[in-house]
Amino acid sequence: MHFLWFILIGAIAGWLAGLITKGGGFGLLGNIVIGIVGAVIGGWLARTLNISVGGGTFGSLLVATGGAVVLLVLIGMLRGSR
C-alpha cells in the first residue's frame, strides 16, 4: 500500500509542478517520474537547508512538488526555454 501512495504522490507532485512552471501536464507516467525525482531532490534540499514541513501526506506532497519544480526549472534552463 505504501508503494501506491508513493506513486500517487509522485503523480500529483509532477502534475502540480507542471502547472506551477506553466509546462502543463506530462502524461501520467511523466508526472510520476518527475514527481518521484522531485521528491528525492526536495528531500535532499529540505535536509540540506534544515527545512521541516512536517510529516504525513501533505508534507510529502509539498516536498515532492517543490523538488519537482526545481527539477523542471533546471531542465528548462538547460534547454534554454525558461
C-alpha positions in Angstrom: 0.0 0.0 0.0 2.9 2.3 0.7 4.1 1.9 -2.9 0.8 3.0 -4.2 0.9 6.2 -2.1 4.4 6.8 -3.3 3.2 6.6 -7.0 0.1 8.7 -6.3 2.1 11.4 -4.5 4.6 11.4 -7.4 1.9 11.8 -10.0 0.2 14.6 -8.2 3.5 16.4 -7.4 4.6 16.1 -11.1 1.3 17.4 -12.3 1.3 20.4 -9.8 4.9 21.2 -10.7 4.0 21.3 -14.4 1.1 23.7 -13.6 3.4 25.9 -11.5 6.1 26.1 -14.1 3.5 26.6 -16.8 4.7 23.5 -18.6 1.4 21.7 -18.4 1.0 18.0 -17.8 3.4 15.4 -18.9 1.1 12.5 -19.0 0.6 10.0 -16.2 4.0 8.3 -16.5 5.9 11.6 -17.0 4.2 13.2 -14.0 5.1 10.1 -11.8 8.7 10.2 -12.9 9.0 14.0 -12.4 7.3 13.7 -9.0 9.5 10.9 -7.8 12.7 12.5 -8.9 11.4 15.8 -7.5 10.7 14.1 -4.1 14.3 13.0 -4.0 15.6 16.5 -4.9 13.1 18.1 -2.5 14.0 15.8 0.4 17.7 16.5 -0.2 17.1 20.2 -0.3 15.0 20.2 2.8 17.6 18.3 4.8 20.4 20.4 3.4 18.7 23.7 4.2 17.3 22.3 7.5 13.7 23.0 6.5 10.9 21.0 8.1 7.5 20.9 6.6 6.1 18.3 8.9 5.2 14.7 8.1 2.3 13.0 6.6 0.8 13.1 3.2 0.7 16.9 2.9 4.3 17.3 3.9 5.4 14.7 1.4 3.4 16.3 -1.4 4.8 19.7 -0.5 8.4 18.5 -0.6 7.9 16.4 -3.7 6.2 19.3 -5.6 8.9 21.8 -4.5 11.6 19.4 -5.7 9.8 18.8 -9.0 9.5 22.5 -9.6 13.3 22.8 -9.1 13.8 19.9 -11.5 11.6 21.4 -14.2 13.3 24.9 -13.8 16.7 23.3 -14.1 15.6 21.3 -17.2 14.2 24.4 -18.7 17.4 26.3 -18.1 19.5 23.6 -19.7 17.2 23.6 -22.7 17.3 27.4 -22.8 13.5 27.6 -22.9 12.8 29.2 -19.5 
